Amino acid sequence: MLDQMRMSNALTLSQPIRVMLLLGALIVGASVLSLNIGFIQLAPFDVLKTVLGQGSERQELILFQFRLPRIVLAILIGMGLAASGAILQGVSRNGLADPGLLGINAGAGLGVITLILFYPAAQASVPFLLPLAALGGAALVIYTLAYKHGEVTPSRLLLVGIAVGFGIGAVTLVFSLRMDPNVYRFAVVWLAGTNSATTWSYVLALLPWTTVLVPLTIYKAKMLNVLNLGDQVAVGLGASVEWQRRLLILIAVALAGSSVAVGGGIAFIGLVCPHLARRLVGPAHQVMLPVTLLLGALLLVVADTLARNLLAPVEIPAGIVVAVIGAPYFLYLLARTS
């Protein structure tokens, strides 16, 4: 009997591991493909030579200064948005919650538009400043409005987030209409969701947030499992529900704000990836969260590669490609939950 239980546990654990290994291999494959293709083609052998330090200066410039930082950013942004969506769905106990629907992306977008409206020269500082603005702006407004009778209920959090998101979107549109045409062009492309930043400074701006908050998210997996049981059960198990909810929302906003600061208003990753992860490995956050992170990275690397190459040399914002993939799935979720 004991041997059968051990075998059952081993089989249960082997499935998520196989899924993670497969997703990791797909990310590596998609990244290698993204390094090879583009407006300027690089043969696989030329990429290998360049990686080994035997390529020309032109090949090194294309590979290390343009394509590689962009791929790294796509992985980091995808992981951040996916993790944020998984947290928000766990905290709100609603499968339709994600940073875009709860107004976090809109709050971050308003921060960017406000910054470049009054300080156009600050565009280069956006990825460094915006996460702080998102933490102090969208999170504070949404949580304050959702707070009632000493607590924040999941349903109230979701409804307030949607309302605040629409309101912030309207203010953002008014601000953007007052911009200089050149700055407005940048703002429109950024709001559509673009991963066109090709410098390592953007990677350095995002990396600290991801390296700190992603492990913290995985560490909080058991708490997300407890919160999914409902507030009364969680309190009965000894959890400080309101404090844990505040902390998790703060983590979700920081992940989304830092990702949006670099990649723009990319939607649906935080919605789709947690659902796909639950279908692949089940609802337990200990295994669902790592799979969600890998799915987010894979989805954005593929979307960014398509965005660069579908209409080359014209580049489509990666957010539009993600929306084309995510919108049908969102409608499918709405049909299932209605």
N, C-alpha and C positions, 0 to 999 in steps of 0.2 A: 504493500500500500504506500509506504514511504517513498519507495523507488518510483512508483507511478506519479506521485505528487511532484517529485523532483523533475521527472521527465516532462510533466505538464508545464511546470514553471520555465524549464529550459526552452520548450517550444514557444511559450508565450513571449519570452524575451528575445528569441531569435528572429521573430517577425519584424519588430521595430528595428533591430540591428540591420537586417537585410535591406529594409526600406531606406535607412539612413545611408548605408553604403552605396546603394543604387543612386540615390539623390546626389550624394557627394561625387560619384563618377560622372553623372550627368552635368553637374556644375563645372567640373574640370573639362569635360568635353565641349560644353557650350563656350567656356572661356577660351579654350584653344581655337575653336572655330571663329570666335569674335576677333582674336588676334590676327587671324589669317585674312579675313575678308574685310572689305571696305572699299571706299572710292579708289584708294591705292592698294592694289592687291599685293599680298606677300605670300610667296609659296611656303608650304610647311617647312621645307628644308632651310629657307632663308630665315624663318622665325627661329628655328633651332640654332642656326649659326649665330644669330643675333643674341639669343639668350646666353650662348656660350662665350660671348664677347668677340665673335669673329665677323660680325656684320658691318655694313658700311655706316657712315654717320647718318645718312638719310634713314636707313632702316632702324637704327637705334633711336632716332628722334621719333619716328612714327610709333615704334613699339613701346618705348619706355616713357615717353613724355605725353603721348596722346591716348593710345589704346589701353595700356596696362592700368594707369590710374582710373580710367573710366570703368574698366571691368571691376576693379577693387571697390569703387564707389557703388556700382550697381549691386554688388554682393552685400555691402554694409547697409545701404538704403533698404534693400529688399528684406534683410533680416530685421532691421529696426521697425519698419512698418508692419511686418507680419507679427512680430512679437507684441507690438502695441495693440494690434487687433485681437490677438489671443487673450491678452490681459483684459481688455475691455469687454469681450464676450464672456469671460469668466466672472468678472466683477458684476456685470449687469445681468448675467444669466439670460442673455438674449443673443441668439445666433446672428442677428442682423447688425450688431454693434461693430463699428470700426472707427478709426480716427477721423475719417471723412464725415461720416454720419453724425458723430458726436461733436462736430464743430472744431475739433483740434486742428485739422488741416486748414480750415478757414481762418482760425485765429492766428496760426503761423503765417498764412498768406497775408493777412492784414498787417502783421508786423513787418514783413518784407516790403509791402507797398508803401507803408508809412515811412519806413526807413529811407527808401530810395526816392520818395516824393520830396522829402525835406532835406535829405542829404544824398543827392545823386552819386556823389563820389564814393559813397559807402557801399557800393555794390560788392566790392571785393571783401568787405567785412561781414556780409550777410551770414555766411555759415558759422561765423564765430559768435555773432550777437543774437541771432534769432532764437536758438534754444532757450536762452534766458528770458527773452521776451515772451515766448510761448508758455513757459512755466509761470510767469507772473501775470500773463494775460488770459489766455483761453482757459487754463486750468482753474484759475481763481474765479473767473466769471461763472463758468459752468458749475463748479462745485458750490459756490455761494448761492446761486439761484436754485440749485437742486436740494440745498440743505433746508430741512423743515422738521420741526419738533425733535431736534437733537440728532437727526440721522439723515442719511441720503439713501432713498430706496432705489433699486435698480431701474424700475420703470420711470421714475421721475428723472433720474440721471439721463436716461436715453431721450426722453421727450424734451427736456431742457437743452440738451446738446444739439438736437436737431433744430430747435427754434433759434438758439444762439448762432448756429452755423449759417442759417439763412440770413439772419440780421447782419452778421459780420460780412457775409458775401456781398450784401447790398452796399455796405460802407466801403468795402474794397473796390467795388465797381465805380462808385462816386469819386474816390481818391484817384483811381487809375485814369479817369477822364481828364484830370487836371495836369497830367504829366506832359513833359516834353515828348514829341513823337518818337524820338530814338529810345528814350527811357521806357516809353509805353510799349514799344515793340518787345523790349527785353521782358517787361512785366507780363505781357500776354503769353509769351512763350513759356516763361517760368511757371505761371499759374496753370498752364496746360500739363505741366509735369515733364521736365526735361532733365536728362542726365548728361548734358553737354559740357559740364565742367571737366577740364582735362588737365588740371594741375594737381600736383601732390599736396599743395596747401589745403585743398578741399578734403583730401583724405585725412590729413592731420587734424583738420577741424572736427571731423566726424568720428575719428577713431577712438578718442577718449570716452565719448558718450557710449559707443557700442561696446567697448571692452569692459566697461564698468557695469552698464545696465543690463546687458544680455545675460551674463552669468547671474546677476541678481534676480532676473526674471525666472531663470531656471531654478534658482534656490527657493523661490516662492511658489514652486509648482504645487507642493502639498497644501499650502494655504489656499490656492485657487480651487483645489479639489474640495476643501472644506467649505468655502464660500458657495460653491455650486450646490451644496446640500440645502441651502436656505439659511437665513439669518438665525432663526431659532435653534436649528440643529447645530450651527457653527458656534453659537454662544454656549450651548449645552456641552460642546466638546472643549470649551475653554478658550476659544478664539476671541480676541478683541476685534470684533467685526468692523466697527467704524474706523478705528486706527488703521487696520490692515487695508481697508478699502481706500482710505486717503493715500496711503503709501503706494499702493498698486496703481491708482489713478495718476499719481505723480510720476511714477516710472513710465507709464504708458504715454503721458504727455511729453516727457523728456525724450523718449525714443522717437515719437512721431515728429516732435518739433525739430529735433536735430536732423532727422532724415529729410523732412520737408525743406529745411533751410538749404540743403545742398541739392536735392533732386526736384524741388517744386511740388506742386499739388498732385502727386500721383495717388490715384484712388484705387480701391478694390483689392489691393494686395492684402491689407489688414482684414478684409472681409472673406476673401476666397481661401487664402492659405490655411487658416485654422480649420475651416470646414473640410478641406481636402485631407488635412492631417488626421482629423478625427475619423474620416472614412478609411484611411490607410492603417492606423494603429490604435484606434479607439480613443475614448475621452480622457483617459488618465493623463494629467498634465506633465508628469515626469517623462513620458515618451512623446506626448503630443507636441510639446513646446519645441524640442530639438528638430522634429520633423517639420514643424511650421517654419522655423528659421531657415531650414534648407530649401523648402518650397519657395519662400519669399525671395531668397537669393537666386534660385534657378529661374523663377518667373521673370525677374527684372533683368537678368543677364540676357535671356532670350528676347525679351521685349526690346531692350536697348539695341541688341544686334540687328533685329528686324527694323527698328526705327532708323538706324544708320544706313541700311542697305536697300530697303524696299524702293525708295525713290531717289537714290543717290544720283547726283551730289546734294539734292535737297534732303534735309533731315526732318523726319516726323518726330514730334515730342513723344518720348517713351510712354508718357502718361496716356496718350491716345491709344497706343497699341495695347497697353494693359487694360484700358477701358473696353476695347473691342473684345478682349478675352473675358473680362470680368463681368460686363453688363449682362450677357445672356445667363451667366451663372447666378447673378443677383436676381434676375427675374425668375429663374428656376426656384431659388430659395423662397422668394415671395409667394410663388404658387404653392409650394409645399407647406408653408406656415399659415396660409390663409384658410 
